[in-house]
Protein backbone atom coordinates (compact mmCIF):
# COMPACT_ATOMS: atom_id res chain seq x y z
CA UNK A 1 0.00 0.00 0.00
CA UNK A 2 1.06 3.60 0.30
CA UNK A 3 0.47 6.96 1.93
CA UNK A 4 -1.47 9.35 -0.32
CA UNK A 5 -2.48 12.99 -0.26
CA UNK A 6 -5.69 14.52 -1.53
CA UNK A 7 -5.19 17.32 -4.06
CA UNK A 8 -6.15 19.88 -1.37
CA UNK A 9 -3.59 18.48 1.10
CA UNK A 10 -0.86 18.50 -1.56
CA UNK A 11 -1.65 22.12 -2.48
CA UNK A 12 -1.59 23.19 1.18
CA UNK A 13 1.78 21.49 1.78
CA UNK A 14 3.29 22.98 -1.40
CA UNK A 15 2.12 26.49 -0.44
CA UNK A 16 3.50 26.13 3.08
CA UNK A 17 6.88 24.85 1.85
CA UNK A 18 7.11 27.81 -0.56
CA UNK A 19 6.17 30.22 2.24
CA UNK A 20 8.81 28.64 4.51
CA UNK A 21 11.41 29.02 1.78
CA UNK A 22 12.84 25.54 2.36
CA UNK A 23 11.82 21.93 2.73
CA UNK A 24 11.42 18.87 0.54
CA UNK A 25 8.20 17.36 1.85
CA UNK A 26 6.17 16.27 4.86
CA UNK A 27 6.99 13.60 7.46
CA UNK A 28 4.03 11.61 8.75
CA UNK A 29 4.39 9.36 11.76
CA UNK A 30 2.77 8.23 14.97
CA UNK A 31 3.65 8.63 18.63
CA UNK A 32 2.34 6.97 21.75
CA UNK A 33 0.00 9.33 23.60
CA UNK A 34 -3.59 10.17 24.43
CA UNK A 35 -6.46 8.13 25.76
CA UNK A 36 -6.60 5.78 22.74
CA UNK A 37 -2.87 5.08 22.56
CA UNK A 38 -1.48 6.73 19.41
CA UNK A 39 -1.50 10.14 17.77
CA UNK A 40 -0.42 11.34 14.37
CA UNK A 41 2.60 13.59 14.13
CA UNK A 42 3.44 15.83 11.21
CA UNK A 43 6.55 17.85 10.49
CA UNK A 44 8.10 19.43 7.45
CA UNK A 45 11.25 17.74 6.14
CA UNK A 46 14.39 19.69 5.27
CA UNK A 47 16.77 16.70 5.22
CA UNK A 48 15.63 13.14 4.44
CA UNK A 49 16.46 10.29 6.79
CA UNK A 50 17.97 7.30 4.98
CA UNK A 51 15.62 4.95 6.88
CA UNK A 52 12.46 6.73 5.71
CA UNK A 53 10.06 5.22 3.21
CA UNK A 54 9.20 7.92 0.65
CA UNK A 55 5.83 8.22 -1.10
CA UNK A 56 4.93 10.84 -3.68
CA UNK A 57 1.40 12.06 -4.22
CA UNK A 58 0.35 14.97 -6.47
CA UNK A 59 4.00 16.02 -6.72
CA UNK A 60 4.56 16.19 -2.93
CA UNK A 61 6.87 13.80 -1.07
CA UNK A 62 5.67 12.15 2.14
CA UNK A 63 8.32 10.60 4.40
CA UNK A 64 7.41 7.82 6.86
CA UNK A 65 9.68 6.08 9.36
CA UNK A 66 9.69 2.26 9.41
CA UNK A 67 8.28 2.10 12.96
CA UNK A 68 5.19 4.17 12.05
CA UNK A 69 4.43 2.62 8.65
CA UNK A 70 2.53 -0.50 9.87
CA UNK A 71 0.10 1.75 11.78
CA UNK A 72 -0.57 4.20 8.94
CA UNK A 73 -0.06 2.19 5.75
CA UNK A 74 -2.90 2.98 3.36
CA UNK A 75 -3.70 6.35 4.97
CA UNK A 76 -4.93 9.26 2.88
CA UNK A 77 -4.23 12.71 4.21
CA UNK A 78 -6.74 15.43 3.33
CA UNK A 79 -6.89 19.12 4.20
CA UNK A 80 -10.30 20.52 5.06
CA UNK A 81 -11.89 23.71 6.30
CA UNK A 82 -15.02 23.36 8.42
CA UNK A 83 -16.40 26.65 9.65
CA UNK A 84 -13.63 28.44 11.52
CA UNK A 85 -11.53 25.27 11.84
CA UNK A 86 -9.12 23.97 9.26
CA UNK A 87 -6.54 21.23 9.29
CA UNK A 88 -5.42 17.83 8.16
CA UNK A 89 -7.86 14.90 8.22
CA UNK A 90 -6.62 11.31 8.31
CA UNK A 91 -8.42 8.45 6.59
CA UNK A 92 -6.57 5.45 8.03
CA UNK A 93 -7.87 1.95 7.15
CA UNK A 94 -5.96 0.51 10.14
CA UNK A 95 -7.73 2.69 12.70
CA UNK A 96 -10.08 0.63 14.89
CA UNK A 97 -11.24 3.38 17.24
CA UNK A 98 -10.58 7.03 18.08
CA UNK A 99 -11.03 8.97 21.28
CA UNK A 100 -13.95 11.38 21.60
CA UNK A 101 -11.77 14.46 21.28
CA UNK A 102 -10.20 13.16 18.05
CA UNK A 103 -6.63 13.54 19.29
CA UNK A 104 -5.68 9.87 19.42
CA UNK A 105 -6.54 6.50 17.89
CA UNK A 106 -5.94 2.77 18.26
CA UNK A 107 -5.22 0.05 15.71
N, C-alpha and C positions, 0 to 999 in steps of 0.2 A: 504494500500500500504506500501511501505518501501523505505528506502534509500539503494542503492546498490553501490558496487564498481566494476569496471572492474578488471580483474586479474592484469593488469599493475599498476593500482592505488593502489591495495592492496599490491603488491610487493614493490612499492615505499614507501608507508607508513611504512611497516614493516622494510625496510632497514633504513629509517630515525630514527625510534624509537630505533633500535639497535645501531645506530651511536650516538644518544643522550644519550643512557645508561639508559633511564627511559621513562615512559609513558605507557598508557594502550590503547590508540586509538586516534581517530581524532574527533574533534568537528566541526560540520558543522552548520552554521546558516546564518541569513541574518541581514543586518543593513540598515537603511534608509540613502541613500546618492546618489550622482550622478545625471545625467540628466534624467534618467528613473525611479528613485525612490528607488530602492533597489540594494544592492550588496551582494555577497556571502562573508562570513567570515569563515576562517579556522584557527584552532589552535590545537595543540597537547594537549591531556588530560593526566594529571598526577593523578588527583583526580576526581572521578565522582561526579556529582551533582545529588542529589536524585530526582530532578524534570526532569532530562533528559530522553528522550526516547532512548533506545539503540538498534541498529541494528547491525547484524554481517554479513559480506560478505567476503568470501574467507579467513576466520580466523581473520579478522580485525574488531574491534568494531568501530562503528560510533555513536557518541553522538549528539542528537539534542534537543534543548530546545523547550518547548511547544509553545512558541510564534512564532518560525520560522517554525515549522513543516507544517502548512497549506500552506505555500508558496513554500516549497521544497519537499513535499510528492511525491514520485514516481521518484525522481531524481536519475540518475546514474552518478557517478563521475568516470571519466577516467583520465589517465595521458598520455600525448602525447608529442612527440618531433617533431617539424616542423622546419627544417633548424637549425638555431642557437637558436631558442626559444623552451622552454619546460615548461610544467606546467599542472595544472589540467584543465579539460574541463568538463562543466556541461551540462547534457542532462536533462532538467527540463520540464516535460509535462505541468506544470502550467504557464510557461513563455509565455506571449503574444507578447512581443516586447523587444528588447535590443537596447541600444544606439550604435552609430556607432563605438565608441572606444572599445566596448565590456566590459566596466567596470561595467555597471549597467543594470538592467532589470526591467520589470513591469509585474504584473500578472493581 
